[in-house]
Amino acid sequence: MTVTAIVGANWGDEGKGKMTDALAATSSYVVRFQGGSNAGHTILNPYGKFALHMLPSGVFYPDVTNVLGPGVALDTEMMLRELQALADRGVPKPRLFVSERAQVVLGVHRLLDELEEGRLGADGFGSTKRGIAPFYADKQAKLGIQVSDLFEPARLRTRLERLLVPKNVLLQHLYGHPPIDPDELLVTLRQEADRLAPYVCDTTELLREADRNGESILLEGQLGALRDPDHGIYPFSTSSSTLAGHASVGAGLPAAAIARVIAVVKAYSSCVGAGPFVTELEGADAEELRSRGGDAEEYGALTGRPRRVGWFDAVATRYGCFVQGATEAALTNLDVLGYLDEIPVCTAYELADGRIVDRFPSTGRLFAAKPVLSRLPGWRCDISRTRRYEDLPEQARRYVEWIESATGVRIATVSVGPRREQLIERNV
């Protein structure tokens, strides 16, 4: 068996949850390797509709082992709340393990995230206010709290006191907020530790043993390539690497273990959050596309914010697939475009100086870029009940094959709706 990474090719919101849910059915392990509760994967299954923010998408399968790896920003409160929500809706208790090396998102991280976004106002970065940027800042500054620290009271107190010294300076003198009492935070964390204890283990050894035994491991990415802090639209990015190249690090597997990288691509473009978005639509056209966005309804799974929408962007998607190292692609939401006579697609950008480029430029140049559009024929019918690729209308197949050619990555799976059974395997 192989280790598979499933990641986003664009800004996030590509439909990774649905794809991960489907692939989890044949996996032994599903692993979150980065990010925290700052984004969500929407899943529709026989239990109902779910938006998971912290838990891996394999939690609906009792035979799957779900892992939160050392690269995850662990929001214990959100994790426990989601576990309870699953139980309340009749989902069997999942098999879940949390890395002892993962670091913990604290209440002070969420507080600072919210205060800073408020201070920035209109110049903010579209933060979800889940504490992610302050968390990763502390991680890199060696101030973070590891899960293992929660079970060593003396060490935990020392770590908290060291972390809170600079935080309380900021809270009092930049934001005019009362300081955080380390004793109060210590009590909260000790309570969290008691509830977290049954799930904690050495997940690095767990996964390496599974890999040695040839068991199937699915690595689940959060957000997409264009939100990566190194290769994306920085600073309108997240604070952890969203690339498959980071998956081995965040999960605790050898880099050579990952043999398959599935980049999830949407049949049109969408994103939540700030930053340049070259093909973005406004007004009635945007609302029409957003309103037809399937069961996901094109609103953020965490924030509820309307997703910004636009036409398919071949420049951004080709780049996203490249930096992800995609070995194949999964195309989602094809059914949504069935209302159009013609479907605009972006083939290049016109930059502020008039140059036409087909390579994805750095962030500063994107703000003034305009899409160069071509048009493909639409199919003007409902394809959501189609189950074989050859049964799709010719125009729909031409659209899929155009995207495949434009990105240079084989499209192995096509989704025509939000449910598992609406995935079409394409044999090419």
C-alpha positions as CSV (number, residue, x, y, z in Angstrom):
1,M,0.0,0.0,0.0
2,T,1.1,3.6,-0.5
3,V,1.0,6.8,1.6
4,T,-1.3,9.3,-0.1
5,A,-1.5,13.1,0.5
6,I,-4.7,14.9,-0.4
7,V,-4.2,18.7,-0.7
8,G,-5.7,21.8,-2.3
9,A,-4.5,23.3,-5.5
10,N,-5.9,26.8,-4.9
11,W,-7.0,29.0,-2.0
12,G,-8.7,26.2,0.0
13,D,-12.5,25.4,-0.3
14,E,-11.8,23.0,-3.2
15,G,-13.8,20.1,-1.7
16,K,-11.0,18.2,0.0
17,G,-13.4,17.0,2.8
18,K,-15.5,15.1,0.3
19,M,-12.5,13.6,-1.4
20,T,-10.9,12.6,1.9
21,D,-14.1,11.1,3.2
22,A,-14.3,8.9,0.1
23,L,-10.7,7.8,0.2
24,A,-10.9,7.2,4.0
25,A,-13.2,4.2,3.3
26,T,-10.2,2.3,1.9
27,S,-7.6,3.7,4.3
28,S,-6.2,2.3,7.6
29,Y,-5.1,5.7,8.8
30,V,-6.2,9.3,8.2
31,V,-3.8,12.0,9.4
32,R,-4.0,15.7,9.8
33,F,-0.5,17.1,9.4
34,Q,-0.8,20.9,9.7
35,G,-3.1,23.8,10.6
36,G,-5.7,23.9,13.3
37,S,-9.4,24.8,13.7
38,N,-9.1,27.8,11.3
39,A,-10.7,26.0,8.4
40,G,-13.3,23.3,7.9
41,H,-14.0,20.3,5.7
42,T,-17.7,19.8,4.9
43,I,-18.8,16.2,4.6
44,L,-22.2,14.8,3.7
45,N,-22.8,11.2,4.6
46,P,-25.6,8.9,6.0
47,Y,-25.3,10.5,9.4
48,G,-26.0,14.0,8.0
49,K,-24.0,17.1,7.1
50,F,-20.8,17.9,9.1
51,A,-18.2,20.6,9.1
52,L,-15.0,19.3,10.7
53,H,-12.5,21.9,11.9
54,M,-10.1,19.9,14.1
55,L,-10.9,16.2,13.6
56,P,-9.5,14.2,10.6
57,S,-12.1,13.3,8.0
58,G,-11.8,9.6,8.7
59,V,-13.8,9.8,12.0
60,F,-17.0,8.4,10.4
61,Y,-15.3,5.1,9.8
62,P,-15.0,2.9,12.9
63,D,-12.1,0.8,11.4
64,V,-10.0,3.9,10.5
65,T,-7.4,5.2,12.9
66,N,-7.4,9.0,13.0
67,V,-4.3,10.9,13.9
68,L,-3.6,14.5,14.8
69,G,0.1,14.7,14.0
70,P,3.0,16.8,15.5
71,G,2.6,19.5,13.0
72,V,-1.0,20.3,14.0
73,A,-2.1,23.3,15.9
74,L,-4.2,21.5,18.5
75,D,-7.3,23.3,19.6
76,T,-8.3,20.9,22.4
77,E,-11.6,22.7,23.0
78,M,-12.7,22.4,19.4
79,M,-11.5,18.7,19.2
80,L,-13.5,17.7,22.3
81,R,-16.6,19.7,21.2
82,E,-16.5,18.0,17.8
83,L,-16.2,14.5,19.4
84,Q,-19.2,15.3,21.5
85,A,-21.2,16.6,18.5
86,L,-20.5,13.3,16.6
87,A,-21.7,11.3,19.6
88,D,-24.8,13.4,19.9
89,R,-25.7,12.6,16.2
90,G,-25.2,8.9,16.5
91,V,-21.7,8.5,15.0
92,P,-19.8,5.6,16.6
93,K,-16.9,6.7,18.8
94,P,-13.9,7.2,16.4
95,R,-10.5,5.7,16.9
96,L,-8.4,8.9,17.5
97,F,-4.8,9.6,18.6
98,V,-3.1,12.9,19.3
99,S,0.6,13.4,19.0
100,E,2.4,14.0,22.3
101,R,4.6,16.4,20.3
102,A,1.8,18.5,18.9
103,Q,1.5,22.0,20.3
104,V,-1.5,23.5,21.9
105,V,-3.5,26.5,20.8
106,L,-4.2,28.6,24.0
107,G,-6.9,31.0,24.8
108,V,-4.4,33.8,24.7
109,H,-3.6,32.9,21.1
110,R,-7.2,33.3,20.1
111,L,-7.5,36.6,22.1
112,L,-4.4,38.1,20.4
113,D,-5.6,37.0,17.0
114,E,-8.9,38.8,17.5
115,L,-7.4,41.9,19.0
116,E,-4.8,42.2,16.2
117,E,-7.4,41.7,13.5
118,G,-9.5,44.4,15.1
119,R,-6.6,46.8,15.3
120,L,-5.8,46.3,11.6
121,G,-9.4,46.9,10.6
122,A,-9.8,47.2,6.9
123,D,-6.1,46.3,6.5
124,G,-6.5,42.9,8.1
125,F,-5.6,39.6,6.6
126,G,-9.1,38.0,6.9
127,S,-8.1,35.9,9.9
128,T,-10.6,33.4,11.3
129,K,-9.5,34.5,14.8
130,R,-8.8,31.0,15.9
131,G,-5.3,31.9,17.2
132,I,-3.3,30.4,14.4
133,A,-0.8,33.1,13.6
134,P,0.0,33.8,17.3
135,F,0.3,30.1,17.9
136,Y,2.8,29.5,15.1
137,A,4.7,32.6,16.1
138,D,5.2,31.1,19.5
139,K,6.1,27.7,18.0
140,Q,8.9,29.3,16.0
141,A,10.0,31.4,18.9
142,K,10.3,28.3,21.1
143,L,7.6,29.5,23.5
144,G,5.0,26.9,22.6
145,I,3.3,24.4,24.9
146,Q,3.6,20.7,23.7
147,V,0.9,18.2,24.6
148,S,3.4,16.3,26.7
149,D,4.0,19.5,28.8
150,L,0.3,19.3,29.9
151,F,1.1,16.2,32.0
152,E,4.1,17.7,33.8
153,P,2.8,20.4,36.2
154,A,6.1,22.0,37.2
155,R,7.3,22.2,33.6
156,L,4.0,23.5,32.4
157,R,4.0,26.3,34.9
158,T,7.5,27.3,33.9
159,R,6.6,27.2,30.2
160,L,3.4,29.2,30.7
161,E,5.2,31.9,32.7
162,R,7.8,32.3,30.0
163,L,5.2,32.5,27.3
164,L,3.0,35.0,29.1
165,V,5.7,37.6,29.8
166,P,5.7,39.1,26.3
167,K,2.0,38.4,25.8
168,N,1.0,40.5,28.8
169,V,3.2,43.4,27.6
170,L,1.3,43.4,24.3
171,L,-2.1,42.9,25.9
172,Q,-1.6,45.8,28.3
173,H,0.4,48.3,26.3
174,L,-0.7,47.7,22.7
175,Y,-4.3,46.6,23.1
176,G,-5.3,48.0,26.5
177,H,-6.4,44.6,27.7
178,P,-5.9,43.1,31.2
179,P,-3.0,40.7,31.6
180,I,-3.5,36.9,31.7
181,D,-3.0,35.3,35.0
182,P,-0.8,32.2,34.6
183,D,-2.5,30.4,37.6
184,E,-5.9,30.7,35.9
185,L,-4.6,29.4,32.6
186,L,-2.8,26.6,34.4
187,V,-6.1,25.4,36.0
188,T,-7.8,25.4,32.5
189,L,-5.0,23.5,30.9
190,R,-4.8,20.8,33.6
191,Q,-8.6,20.3,33.1
192,E,-8.0,20.0,29.4
193,A,-5.1,17.5,30.0
194,D,-7.4,15.2,31.9
195,R,-9.9,15.0,29.0
196,L,-7.1,14.8,26.4
197,A,-5.2,12.0,28.1
198,P,-7.0,9.0,26.6
199,Y,-6.0,10.1,23.1
200,V,-2.3,11.0,23.5
201,C,0.5,8.8,22.2
202,D,3.7,8.7,20.2
203,T,1.9,9.0,16.8
204,T,5.3,9.2,15.0
205,E,6.1,5.6,16.0
206,L,2.5,4.6,15.4
207,L,2.6,5.8,11.8
208,R,6.1,4.6,11.0
209,E,5.1,1.1,12.2
210,A,2.0,1.3,10.0
211,D,4.1,2.4,7.0
212,R,6.6,-0.5,7.6
213,N,3.7,-2.9,7.7
214,G,2.4,-1.6,4.3
215,E,-0.9,-0.2,5.7
216,S,-2.6,2.6,3.8
217,I,-2.2,6.1,5.2
218,L,-4.1,9.1,4.0
219,L,-2.5,12.5,4.8
220,E,-5.2,15.2,4.9
221,G,-4.2,18.8,4.1
222,Q,-5.9,22.0,5.1
223,L,-6.5,25.0,2.9
224,G,-4.6,25.1,-0.4
225,A,-1.4,25.8,-2.2
226,L,-2.1,29.5,-2.6
227,R,-2.4,30.0,1.2
228,D,1.1,28.6,1.8
229,P,3.3,31.1,3.6
230,D,6.3,30.5,1.2
231,H,4.6,29.8,-2.1
232,G,1.2,31.4,-1.8
233,I,-0.2,34.9,-1.7
234,Y,1.8,36.0,1.3
235,P,0.8,37.8,3.6
236,F,-2.7,36.7,2.9
237,S,-1.7,33.2,3.8
238,T,-2.0,30.8,6.7
239,S,0.9,30.2,9.1
240,S,1.8,26.6,8.3
241,S,2.8,25.0,5.1
242,T,-0.2,23.7,3.1
243,L,2.0,21.7,0.7
244,A,2.3,17.9,0.3
245,G,6.0,18.4,0.7
246,H,5.4,19.3,4.3
247,A,3.1,16.4,5.0
248,S,5.8,14.0,5.9
249,V,7.2,16.5,8.4
250,G,3.9,17.3,10.0
251,A,2.8,13.7,10.2
252,G,6.2,12.2,11.2
253,L,6.9,10.0,8.2
254,P,9.9,9.7,5.9
255,A,9.7,12.1,2.9
256,A,10.1,9.2,0.5
257,A,7.0,7.5,2.0
258,I,4.5,9.7,0.0
259,A,4.0,8.1,-3.4
260,R,0.7,9.7,-4.4
261,V,-0.4,13.3,-4.2
262,I,-3.9,14.2,-5.1
263,A,-4.5,17.9,-5.8
264,V,-8.2,18.8,-5.4
265,V,-9.3,21.3,-8.0
266,K,-12.6,23.1,-8.3
267,A,-14.4,23.5,-11.6
268,Y,-14.6,27.2,-10.9
269,S,-12.7,29.4,-8.3
270,S,-13.7,30.2,-4.8
271,C,-12.1,31.3,-1.6
272,V,-12.8,32.7,1.9
273,G,-10.6,35.5,3.2
274,A,-8.6,38.5,2.0
275,G,-6.0,38.8,-0.7
276,P,-5.8,39.1,-4.5
277,F,-8.2,36.9,-6.5
278,V,-7.8,37.7,-10.2
279,T,-11.0,36.0,-11.6
280,E,-13.3,37.2,-8.9
281,L,-16.9,38.0,-9.9
282,E,-19.0,40.7,-8.4
283,G,-22.7,41.5,-8.3
284,A,-25.4,39.3,-9.9
285,D,-22.9,37.0,-11.6
286,A,-21.2,36.2,-8.4
287,E,-24.4,35.6,-6.5
288,E,-25.7,33.3,-9.2
289,L,-22.6,31.2,-9.1
290,R,-22.4,31.2,-5.3
291,S,-26.1,30.3,-5.0
292,R,-25.6,27.2,-7.2
293,G,-22.6,26.0,-5.3
294,G,-24.1,22.7,-4.3
295,D,-24.7,21.5,-0.8
296,A,-21.7,23.5,0.4
297,E,-23.7,26.6,-0.5
298,E,-20.4,28.5,-0.9
299,Y,-20.1,29.8,2.6
300,G,-17.1,29.2,4.8
301,A,-17.4,26.1,6.9
302,L,-16.0,27.9,10.0
303,T,-16.8,31.6,9.6
304,G,-20.1,31.4,7.6
305,R,-18.6,34.1,5.4
306,P,-19.8,34.1,1.7
307,R,-17.1,32.6,-0.4
308,R,-15.6,34.9,-3.0
309,V,-16.2,33.2,-6.4
310,G,-14.9,33.5,-9.9
311,W,-14.2,31.5,-13.1
312,F,-11.7,28.7,-13.3
313,D,-8.1,30.1,-13.2
314,A,-5.7,28.0,-15.2
315,V,-2.7,30.1,-14.2
316,A,-3.3,29.7,-10.5
317,T,-4.3,26.1,-10.7
318,R,-1.4,25.0,-12.9
319,Y,1.0,26.7,-10.4
320,G,-0.9,25.2,-7.4
321,C,-0.6,21.7,-8.8
322,F,3.1,22.2,-9.6
323,V,4.0,23.3,-6.1
324,Q,2.0,20.5,-4.6
325,G,3.8,18.0,-6.7
326,A,0.5,16.5,-7.8
327,T,0.6,13.1,-9.3
328,E,-3.2,13.4,-10.2
329,A,-6.1,15.7,-9.7
330,A,-9.7,15.4,-8.5
331,L,-12.1,17.9,-10.1
332,T,-15.0,18.9,-7.9
333,N,-18.3,20.8,-8.4
334,L,-18.6,20.2,-12.1
335,D,-22.3,19.9,-11.8
336,V,-22.6,23.5,-10.6
337,L,-21.8,24.9,-14.0
338,G,-24.7,23.3,-15.8
339,Y,-26.7,26.5,-15.9
340,L,-24.3,28.3,-18.4
341,D,-24.5,28.5,-22.2
342,E,-20.8,29.4,-22.2
343,I,-18.2,29.0,-19.5
344,P,-15.5,31.6,-19.2
345,V,-12.1,30.3,-18.1
346,C,-8.9,32.3,-17.3
347,T,-6.0,31.3,-19.5
348,A,-3.5,34.1,-18.7
349,Y,-3.1,37.4,-16.7
350,E,-2.7,40.9,-18.0
351,L,-0.3,42.7,-15.6
352,A,-0.4,46.4,-14.8
353,D,2.4,47.1,-17.4
354,G,0.3,45.5,-20.2
355,R,2.3,42.2,-20.3
356,I,0.4,39.0,-20.8
357,V,1.7,36.2,-18.6
358,D,0.7,32.6,-18.0
359,R,2.9,32.1,-14.9
360,F,1.6,32.9,-11.4
361,P,3.3,36.1,-10.3
362,S,4.2,37.3,-6.8
363,T,1.5,38.8,-4.6
364,G,2.2,42.5,-5.3
365,R,1.6,42.0,-9.1
366,L,-1.6,40.1,-8.6
367,F,-3.6,43.1,-7.2
368,A,-3.6,44.9,-10.6
369,A,-3.7,41.8,-12.7
370,K,-6.7,41.2,-15.0
371,P,-7.9,37.8,-16.3
372,V,-7.5,37.0,-19.9
373,L,-10.6,34.9,-20.6
374,S,-11.6,32.3,-23.2
375,R,-15.0,30.6,-23.4
376,L,-15.9,27.0,-23.6
377,P,-19.4,25.6,-24.5
378,G,-21.7,24.7,-21.6
379,W,-23.9,21.6,-21.4
380,R,-27.1,23.2,-20.0
381,C,-28.3,20.2,-18.1
382,D,-28.2,18.4,-14.7
383,I,-25.3,15.9,-14.5
384,S,-25.6,15.2,-10.8
385,R,-27.0,11.7,-11.5
386,T,-24.3,10.7,-13.9
387,R,-22.1,7.9,-12.6
388,R,-19.8,7.1,-15.6
389,Y,-17.5,9.5,-17.3
390,E,-18.5,8.4,-20.8
391,D,-22.1,9.3,-19.9
392,L,-21.4,12.9,-19.2
393,P,-22.4,15.3,-22.0
394,E,-19.7,15.9,-24.6
395,Q,-19.3,19.5,-23.6
396,A,-18.8,18.5,-19.9
397,R,-16.1,16.0,-21.0
398,R,-14.4,18.7,-23.1
399,Y,-14.4,21.0,-20.1
400,V,-12.7,18.4,-17.9
401,E,-10.2,17.6,-20.6
402,W,-9.4,21.3,-21.2
403,I,-8.6,21.7,-17.5
404,E,-6.4,18.6,-17.6
405,S,-4.5,20.0,-20.6
406,A,-4.3,23.5,-19.1
407,T,-2.9,22.2,-15.7
408,G,-0.8,19.4,-17.1
409,V,-2.1,17.0,-14.4
410,R,-4.2,13.9,-15.1
411,I,-7.8,14.3,-13.7
412,A,-8.5,10.9,-12.2
413,T,-11.7,11.7,-10.4
414,V,-14.7,14.0,-11.2
415,S,-17.3,15.0,-8.7
416,V,-20.8,15.9,-9.7
417,G,-22.3,16.5,-6.3
418,P,-21.7,16.6,-2.6
419,R,-22.2,12.9,-1.8
420,R,-19.7,10.0,-1.9
421,E,-21.6,8.2,-4.6
422,Q,-21.4,11.3,-6.9
423,L,-17.7,10.7,-7.5
424,I,-16.8,9.4,-11.0
425,E,-13.5,7.5,-11.5
426,R,-12.0,8.4,-14.8
427,N,-9.9,5.7,-16.5
428,V,-7.5,7.4,-18.9
